[in-house]
């Protein structure tokens, strides 16, 4: 109980670090690292899975990952933009689990010109995120976790650097296949800005989620309530006539739904719907598959592979691949 109390205090200390999304940067921290999470609507904090990538959205979930596990991920994201990374998870005893990971968003290169339009060189742009994660088993069903993420942005000759903290708490009842989580993500601040005096914020997120499976049905439902500190119209994309978002739509914009279909314990099919993404893409005249995601995964002994499809932008689709392997005996 003492450890649970101290962990709760740590959660409360993150509250003063909230930032408004309308002034936030470093959106690379919002992207899913797990293809399974991507398939369930692009975000999930309750998925109990033996995959190193799962701890990127909720560090408490690292306790479900096998010792000495390596994960690799790759996602196409927009024209010539690639998101890729790796994670490694190590267990220490029965209660402690640690992880290290790195992600890179490579935006490619473009020509650099002077004020007259003459080509003078090439400009490269990329984001790099290095994460250190830790989870601790508080009791039979409660697990807490925290992670530190260091984000560097480099655009041409301009650079910035930020530090962010994720804190998560998970409750899991294996007998009832029920999982519930609370997370505070991307609580932190910019350390070095692109320009002197212009400091940007991290995309802070307060999230609450649940997952529920059934004993006699090979399915599992996921519900995530996200961005629970933002309820202003200015926080969302809306048409050029600047009409306010209706209350019902505002509530839906905070929900992400997911469904897993598991014919066998080694194979899953997933589908998800992100209401906010669907609303934004429809408002941008891109209603085809707006907000819908899907994917599949298979596990063969110690090797796992996952694939997913999602649409993050009006002009392109995103395909996500995850590979994982456990070196543990």
C-alpha positions as CSV (number, residue, x, y, z in Angstrom):
1,X,0.0,0.0,0.0
2,X,2.9,2.4,0.8
3,X,4.3,1.8,-2.7
4,X,1.0,2.3,-4.3
5,X,0.5,5.6,-2.4
6,X,3.9,6.9,-3.4
7,X,3.2,6.0,-7.0
8,X,-0.1,7.9,-6.9
9,X,1.7,10.9,-5.6
10,X,4.0,10.7,-8.6
11,X,1.0,10.7,-10.9
12,X,-0.4,13.9,-9.2
13,X,3.0,15.7,-9.5
14,X,2.6,15.4,-13.3
15,X,-0.6,17.5,-13.4
16,X,1.2,20.9,-13.3
17,X,3.1,20.0,-16.4
18,X,0.0,20.0,-18.7
19,X,0.2,21.9,-21.9
20,X,-2.5,23.1,-24.3
21,X,-2.5,21.1,-27.6
22,X,-3.0,24.3,-29.6
23,X,0.5,25.4,-28.7
24,X,2.2,21.9,-28.6
25,X,4.9,20.6,-30.8
26,X,6.8,17.3,-30.9
27,X,3.8,15.4,-32.3
28,X,6.1,12.5,-33.1
29,X,5.5,11.5,-29.5
30,X,1.8,10.8,-30.4
31,X,2.6,8.2,-33.0
32,X,2.1,4.5,-32.2
33,X,5.2,2.3,-32.1
34,X,3.2,-1.0,-31.9
35,X,1.4,-2.1,-35.1
36,X,-1.2,-3.7,-32.9
37,X,-1.9,-0.4,-31.2
38,X,-2.0,1.3,-34.6
39,X,-4.6,-1.3,-35.7
40,X,-6.8,-0.6,-32.7
41,X,-7.3,3.1,-33.6
42,X,-3.8,4.5,-33.3
43,X,-3.7,4.5,-29.5
44,X,-4.2,2.0,-26.6
45,X,-2.9,1.8,-23.0
46,X,-4.5,-1.5,-21.9
47,X,-3.3,-4.1,-24.3
48,X,-1.6,-6.9,-22.5
49,X,0.8,-8.4,-25.0
50,X,4.3,-9.9,-25.1
51,X,5.8,-7.3,-27.4
52,X,8.5,-4.7,-26.4
53,X,6.7,-2.0,-28.4
54,X,3.7,-2.1,-26.1
55,X,5.5,-0.2,-23.4
56,X,5.8,2.9,-25.5
57,X,2.2,4.0,-24.9
58,X,2.0,2.8,-21.3
59,X,5.2,1.9,-19.4
60,X,3.3,-0.2,-16.9
61,X,2.6,-2.7,-19.6
62,X,6.3,-3.6,-19.8
63,X,5.7,-6.2,-17.1
64,X,3.9,-8.4,-19.6
65,X,6.9,-8.5,-21.9
66,X,9.3,-11.5,-21.8
67,X,12.8,-11.1,-20.5
68,X,15.5,-10.2,-23.1
69,X,13.0,-9.3,-25.8
70,X,13.9,-7.2,-28.9
71,X,11.4,-5.3,-31.0
72,X,11.7,-3.6,-34.4
73,X,9.2,-1.4,-36.1
74,X,8.7,0.5,-39.4
75,X,5.9,2.7,-40.6
76,X,5.3,4.7,-43.8
77,X,4.0,8.1,-42.9
78,X,3.3,10.6,-45.7
79,X,5.4,11.2,-48.8
80,X,9.0,10.0,-48.4
81,X,8.5,10.1,-44.6
82,X,9.5,7.0,-42.6
83,X,9.0,6.2,-38.9
84,X,11.3,3.4,-37.6
85,X,12.8,2.2,-34.4
86,X,13.9,-0.5,-32.0
87,X,13.2,-1.5,-28.3
88,X,14.8,-3.9,-25.9
89,X,13.2,-5.2,-22.7
90,X,15.0,-6.8,-19.7
91,X,13.5,-8.3,-16.6
92,X,15.0,-8.1,-13.1
93,X,13.5,-10.6,-10.7
94,X,9.7,-11.1,-10.5
95,X,8.7,-7.4,-10.1
96,X,11.1,-5.2,-12.1
97,X,11.2,-4.7,-15.8
98,X,13.3,-2.1,-17.7
99,X,13.4,-1.1,-21.4
100,X,15.3,1.1,-23.7
101,X,14.1,2.3,-27.1
102,X,14.8,4.6,-30.0
103,X,12.5,6.0,-32.7
104,X,13.4,8.1,-35.7
105,X,11.1,10.0,-38.0
106,X,12.9,10.7,-41.2
107,X,11.3,13.4,-43.3
108,X,13.7,13.0,-46.2
109,X,15.6,15.8,-47.9
110,X,14.8,18.8,-50.1
111,X,16.6,21.4,-52.1
112,X,17.9,24.5,-50.2
113,X,17.6,27.7,-52.2
114,X,18.5,31.3,-51.6
115,X,16.1,34.3,-51.9
116,X,16.5,34.3,-55.7
117,X,15.6,30.6,-56.0
118,X,19.1,29.3,-56.7
119,X,19.9,25.9,-55.3
120,X,22.6,26.2,-52.7
121,X,22.5,22.8,-51.1
122,X,20.3,20.1,-49.5
123,X,18.2,20.3,-46.4
124,X,17.6,17.2,-44.2
125,X,14.9,16.9,-41.5
126,X,14.3,14.3,-38.8
127,X,13.1,13.7,-35.3
128,X,14.8,11.3,-32.9
129,X,13.3,10.0,-29.7
130,X,15.2,8.0,-27.1
131,X,13.2,6.4,-24.3
132,X,14.0,4.7,-21.0
133,X,11.2,2.8,-19.4
134,X,10.6,1.0,-16.1
135,X,7.7,-1.0,-14.6
136,X,7.1,-2.4,-11.1
137,X,4.6,-5.0,-10.0
138,X,2.8,-3.3,-7.1
139,X,0.5,-6.2,-6.2
140,X,-1.1,-9.3,-7.8
141,X,-3.1,-7.1,-10.2
142,X,-1.6,-3.6,-10.1
143,X,1.5,-2.6,-12.0
144,X,3.0,0.9,-12.2
145,X,5.5,2.3,-14.7
146,X,7.3,5.4,-15.8
147,X,9.5,6.3,-18.8
148,X,11.7,9.2,-19.8
149,X,11.7,10.3,-23.4
150,X,14.4,12.6,-24.9
151,X,13.3,14.1,-28.2
152,X,15.6,15.9,-30.7
153,X,14.4,17.7,-33.8
154,X,16.8,18.7,-36.6
155,X,15.5,20.7,-39.5
156,X,18.2,21.9,-41.7
157,X,20.5,24.0,-39.6
158,X,18.0,24.4,-36.8
159,X,17.8,22.1,-33.7
160,X,15.6,21.7,-30.6
161,X,15.6,19.3,-27.7
162,X,12.9,18.3,-25.1
163,X,12.4,16.0,-22.1
164,X,9.2,14.2,-21.4
165,X,7.9,11.8,-18.8
166,X,5.2,9.1,-19.2
167,X,3.6,7.6,-16.1
168,X,1.1,4.8,-16.1
169,X,-0.9,2.5,-13.8
170,X,-2.5,-0.8,-15.0
171,X,-5.0,-3.1,-13.3
172,X,-5.2,-6.6,-14.9
173,X,-7.5,-9.5,-14.0
174,X,-6.3,-12.5,-16.0
175,X,-9.2,-14.7,-15.0
176,X,-11.7,-12.2,-16.3
177,X,-9.5,-10.9,-19.1
178,X,-10.1,-7.4,-17.9
179,X,-7.5,-4.6,-18.1
180,X,-7.8,-1.0,-17.1
181,X,-5.2,1.8,-17.2
182,X,-4.6,5.4,-16.4
183,X,-1.7,7.3,-18.0
184,X,-0.1,10.7,-18.0
185,X,1.9,11.0,-21.2
186,X,4.4,13.6,-22.5
187,X,4.5,15.6,-19.3
188,X,7.6,17.7,-19.7
189,X,9.2,20.8,-21.3
190,X,11.5,21.9,-24.1
191,X,15.1,22.3,-23.1
192,X,16.5,23.9,-26.2
193,X,14.4,25.8,-28.7
194,X,14.8,26.5,-32.4
195,X,14.9,30.2,-31.7
196,X,15.9,32.1,-28.6
197,X,12.9,32.9,-26.4
198,X,10.4,30.8,-28.4
199,X,9.7,27.7,-26.2
200,X,7.3,25.0,-27.4
201,X,5.2,22.5,-25.4
202,X,5.0,18.8,-25.5
203,X,1.6,17.2,-26.5
204,X,0.5,16.2,-23.0
205,X,-2.2,13.5,-22.8
206,X,-4.3,12.3,-19.9
207,X,-5.9,8.9,-20.9
208,X,-8.1,6.3,-19.3
209,X,-8.8,3.0,-21.0
210,X,-10.3,-0.5,-20.5
211,X,-10.1,-3.8,-22.4
212,X,-12.4,-6.8,-21.9
213,X,-12.3,-10.3,-23.3
214,X,-14.8,-13.1,-23.0
215,X,-14.3,-16.7,-21.9
216,X,-16.4,-18.3,-24.6
217,X,-15.9,-15.8,-27.4
218,X,-12.6,-15.2,-29.3
219,X,-12.9,-11.4,-29.1
220,X,-11.7,-8.5,-27.0
221,X,-13.1,-5.0,-26.9
222,X,-11.0,-1.9,-26.2
223,X,-12.2,1.6,-25.2
224,X,-9.9,4.6,-24.8
225,X,-10.8,8.0,-23.5
226,X,-8.0,10.4,-24.5
227,X,-7.0,14.0,-24.3
228,X,-9.1,14.4,-21.2
229,X,-7.7,17.8,-20.4
230,X,-8.8,19.4,-23.7
231,X,-12.4,20.4,-24.2
232,X,-12.1,23.6,-26.2
233,X,-13.1,24.0,-29.9
234,X,-9.8,25.6,-30.7
235,X,-8.0,22.3,-29.8
236,X,-9.6,20.6,-32.8
237,X,-9.5,21.0,-36.6
238,X,-12.8,22.4,-38.0
239,X,-13.9,23.8,-41.3
240,X,-12.9,27.2,-42.5
241,X,-16.2,28.7,-41.4
242,X,-15.0,28.2,-37.8
243,X,-18.3,26.7,-36.6
244,X,-18.1,25.3,-33.2
245,X,-18.0,21.6,-32.7
246,X,-21.2,20.2,-31.2
247,X,-21.1,18.8,-27.8
248,X,-21.8,15.2,-29.0
249,X,-19.1,15.4,-31.5
250,X,-16.7,16.8,-28.9
251,X,-17.3,13.9,-26.7
252,X,-16.8,11.4,-29.5
253,X,-13.6,13.1,-30.5
254,X,-12.1,11.9,-27.2
255,X,-12.9,8.2,-27.8
256,X,-11.0,5.5,-29.6
257,X,-12.6,2.0,-30.1
258,X,-10.9,-1.2,-30.9
259,X,-11.8,-4.9,-31.4
260,X,-9.6,-8.0,-31.5
261,X,-10.7,-11.2,-33.1
262,X,-8.5,-14.2,-32.0
263,X,-9.3,-17.4,-33.7
264,X,-6.3,-19.0,-32.0
265,X,-4.0,-17.8,-29.2
266,X,-1.2,-17.3,-31.8
267,X,-3.2,-15.2,-34.3
268,X,-5.3,-12.0,-34.1
269,X,-7.2,-9.7,-36.4
270,X,-7.9,-6.1,-35.3
271,X,-10.0,-3.2,-36.3
272,X,-10.3,0.2,-34.7
273,X,-12.0,3.6,-35.1
274,X,-10.5,6.9,-34.1
275,X,-13.4,9.4,-33.9
276,X,-11.3,12.5,-33.9
277,X,-9.2,11.5,-36.9
278,X,-12.3,10.5,-38.8
279,X,-13.9,13.8,-38.1
280,X,-10.8,15.7,-39.2
281,X,-10.3,13.8,-42.4
282,X,-14.0,14.1,-43.3
283,X,-13.8,17.8,-42.7
284,X,-10.9,17.9,-45.1
285,X,-13.0,16.1,-47.8
286,X,-11.3,12.8,-47.3
287,X,-14.1,10.6,-46.0
288,X,-12.9,7.3,-47.5
289,X,-11.9,5.0,-44.6
290,X,-11.6,8.1,-42.4
291,X,-10.7,7.1,-38.9
292,X,-10.7,3.4,-39.6
293,X,-7.7,1.2,-38.9
294,X,-7.1,-2.6,-39.2
295,X,-4.3,-5.1,-38.8
296,X,-3.3,-8.6,-38.0
297,X,-0.5,-10.5,-36.1
298,X,0.9,-13.9,-35.7
299,X,3.2,-15.5,-33.1
300,X,5.4,-18.6,-33.8
301,X,7.3,-19.7,-30.8
302,X,9.5,-16.8,-29.8
303,X,9.0,-14.8,-33.0
304,X,6.1,-12.3,-33.6
305,X,5.1,-10.2,-36.5
306,X,2.3,-7.6,-36.8
307,X,0.9,-5.6,-39.7
308,X,-1.5,-2.7,-39.7
309,X,-3.1,-0.1,-41.9
310,X,-4.2,3.4,-41.0
311,X,-4.8,6.8,-42.6
312,X,-3.2,9.7,-40.8
313,X,-3.4,12.3,-43.6
314,X,-5.7,13.2,-46.5
315,X,-3.1,12.5,-49.1
316,X,-1.6,9.2,-48.0
317,X,-2.0,5.9,-46.1
318,X,0.2,4.5,-43.4
319,X,1.4,0.9,-43.2
320,X,3.0,-0.4,-40.0
321,X,5.2,-3.5,-39.5
322,X,6.3,-4.8,-36.1
323,X,8.8,-7.7,-35.5
324,X,9.6,-9.1,-32.0
325,X,11.8,-11.9,-30.7
326,X,12.6,-13.1,-27.2
327,X,16.1,-14.3,-26.5
328,X,15.0,-15.7,-23.1
329,X,15.2,-19.4,-22.4
